[in-house]
Amino acid sequence: MPPPPPHAVVRNRFLGFLIWQSIPSTLIFLLFKTLSPSSSSASSKPLFPFAPWFFALITFLSFLLSQLLFSAALSLVSSTHPHPLVSPLKLSLDLLRFLLLPAASNLSGSDPGSRVRARVTARFVAFVAAAAAASGVLAAVAVSGEVGGGVWGVGRVGFRGFVMGFLYGLYYVYTRKWVLEFPIIQRPPFFSFKMGIPAAVTQSLKLSIVAYLVSAVLVMFLPHEFHNKVTVRRRMAEQITFYIGSFLVFLCWELSHHLHQVLNTKRCIFAPPKGSAAAETNPTEHLLAALEESTPNSLPQYLAYLDLCMICENNVDTWRRAAFYEESGETYKRVVSVCLRPLEQLASILGEGLESNVNGKSQISNQLLSPTDQRLDSKYSEPFNSFQLYAWCAWSAASLTARSNTDDRSGVAQRTGSNAAVVSTLISCLLAVETYMGKKTSVPAQFMGPASIKWATSSVGNVGMAKKRVGPIHPKAYALADVLKNSIYHIVSACHDQMVSSAKTGVLEKYWVIKDKPPFGSPELLVQKLSLFLDFRAS
């Protein structure tokens, strides 16, 4: 039986998440209703003159509906990498222009990136307004509505639930909890979910205190109809019940978020069952199809790269890794190509941006920039948002190259030129990232010239080095540079004897550096940087 296509994997995980999230929510709701006072004791005149069991069923279904609405909203805004957001004022102006003058908006040829950011921001607005706030109203009424006392009392509880959901929506968006974080060590889903329960309880306690205080202040501005006269005992019961109920609602939301992270970041195996006919003939085709045909930066693509990284780095599914080194070399070339493509694109983007910055600004204007000026950081922040993908690509390519000494019996890694492509791309990307960070590159005298890399990188490296180190992008660039250096050292450690022998005979660049122009730098600069790695002096 062939594995499901990538889009089916995401759909099945979403349906499974909707089923599993109802279990902790149901248990929490039933436990709360069992320990809380009954509606008859809380109110002498119940809101609905129906049988208690019918009222309990309606309340239970309303609570489940609120959790289902919130869970569906999580999948609406979740993403594998952070999105750049549009300010509320700019978003409002763009929406008004689109609604009032749609023809003019289409003819003006607005920036496609702005339209994408506007759609992403609109989804966040919908999540905060419709999902979190509406879910908060239903959940608060289902948990604490019976102590409100009449229609106005239930309305007062519903308003506090709206504030509670609205605050949680803002907190969820502002803290970027919607970004899927793939764990380095893959654990069983139940164990991963269990490990996140203490953090969910702690965070729910903090959020419930803030929501209780803010909603208590805002409810004072409601019309006087909502403030019906009740006894002090009844008022205290309502306050206590709402606080406990808000804590339980936040706990359900936090557990749903954690379960959503666990189920969506779990490794997916893109391979036919071991022992089947497809596993014997072409076990890599399903993985390559997922890598090459998936939408960029989508969840199926990230799951495919995670599966590839697990194969290359760990001693699991060794039969799948052995299939990469088949005699024709076509499979190995395709695997290396999908690993290097994102890194090549990153190096090219950084190289073009840095070159345009040097050509567009004089050194005097660069020196006049304030150290807190973040224009470069905001302009080049988007490429670094896919840090996890770049790390998987670098680790996978380096592991395949290092393991080729023992696993590649046909010599396809060297015969196809993949070794040179991997080393050149990793070093070229490292040079681009280090140049972006403001690090100067030293080149021996024989490589200097009127238009050499020495002059270019020095000019680029002087563009606000101190400014970048205080910017929000420098930690990501520093982490990516560390990953690239570790990947290169992994290759150098495994192939050190071969590289040293090639360097002594003067053919180092023949076997380990490409002849064409790399995405960033020059072949001479790559050889010089590789020599530093061979001497273990690259830092």
LINKA-V617631 format. One record per backbone hydrogen bond with DSSP energy under -0.5 kcal/mol. CO is the residue of the C=O (numbers start at 1). NH is the residue of the N-H. Records with the same first field share a line. If there is no record, write none. Layout:
BEGIN
CO->NH, NH
END
This chain:
BEGIN
1->273
5->9
6->10
7->11
8->12
9->13
10->14
11->15
12->16
13->17
14->18
15->19
16->20
17->21
18->22
19->22
20->23, 24
21->25
22->26
23->27
24->28
25->29
26->30
27->31
28->32
29->33
30->34
31->35
32->36
38->42
39->43
47->49
48->50
51->55
52->56
53->57
54->58
55->59
56->60
57->61
58->62
59->63
60->64
61->65
62->66
63->67
64->68
65->69
66->70
67->71
68->72
69->73
70->74
71->75
72->76
73->77
74->78
79->180
87->91
88->92
89->93
90->94
91->95
92->96
93->97
94->98
95->99
96->100
97->101
101->105
102->106
103->107
104->108
105->110
106->109
111->115
112->116
113->117
114->118
115->119
116->120
117->121
118->122
119->123
120->124
121->125
122->126
123->127
124->128
125->129
126->130, 131
127->132
128->133
131->135
132->136
133->137
134->138
135->139
136->140
137->141
138->142
139->143
140->144
141->145
144->147
145->148
149->153
150->154
151->155
152->156
153->157
154->158
155->159
156->160
157->161
158->162
159->163
160->164
161->165
162->166
163->167
164->168
165->169
166->170
167->171
168->172
169->173
170->174
171->175
172->177, 178
173->176
176->179
178->79
180->182
181->183
184->186
185->187
188->192
189->193
190->194
191->195
192->196
193->196
194->197
196->200
197->201
198->202
199->203
200->204
201->205
202->206
203->207
204->208
205->209
206->210
207->211
208->212
209->213
210->214
211->215
212->216
213->217
214->218
215->219
217->220
218->221
219->222
223->226
224->227
226->228
231->235
232->236
233->237
234->238
235->239
236->240
237->241
238->242
239->243
240->244
241->245
242->246
243->247
244->248
245->249
246->250
247->251
248->252
249->253
250->254
251->255
252->256
253->257
254->258
255->259
256->260
257->261
258->262
259->263
260->264
261->265
268->270
269->271
273->276
276->280
277->281
278->282
282->285
284->288
285->289
286->290
287->291
288->292
289->293
290->294
295->298
297->80
298->302
299->303
300->304
301->305
302->306
303->307
304->308
305->309
306->310
307->311
308->312
309->313
310->314
317->320, 321
318->322
319->323
320->324
321->324, 325
322->325
323->326
326->329
329->333
330->334
331->335
332->336
333->337
334->338
335->339
336->340
337->341
338->342
339->343
340->344
341->345
342->346
343->347
344->348
345->349
346->350
347->351
348->352
349->353
350->354
351->355
352->356
353->357
354->358
355->359
356->360
357->361
362->366
363->367
364->368
365->369
366->369
370->373
374->378
375->379
376->380
378->381
381->384
382->385
383->386
384->387
386->390
387->391
388->392
389->393
390->394
391->395
392->396
393->397
394->398
395->399
396->400
397->401
398->402
399->403
400->404
402->405
403->406, 407
404->408
407->409
411->415
412->416
413->418, 419
414->417
417->421
418->422
419->423
420->424, 514
421->425
422->426
423->427
424->428
425->429
426->430
427->431
428->432
429->433
430->434
431->435
432->436
433->437
434->439
435->438
440->442
444->447
445->448
449->452
452->456
453->457
454->458
455->459
456->460
457->461
458->462
460->463
462->464
464->468
465->469
466->470
467->470
468->471
473->477
474->478
475->479
476->480
477->481
478->482
479->483
480->484
481->485
482->486
483->487
484->488
485->489
486->490
487->491
488->492
489->493
490->494
491->495
495->499
496->500
497->501
498->502
499->503
500->504
501->505
502->506, 507, 508
503->506
507->511
508->512
509->513
522->526
523->527
524->528
525->529
526->530
527->531
528->532
529->533
530->534
531->535
532->537, 538
533->536
END
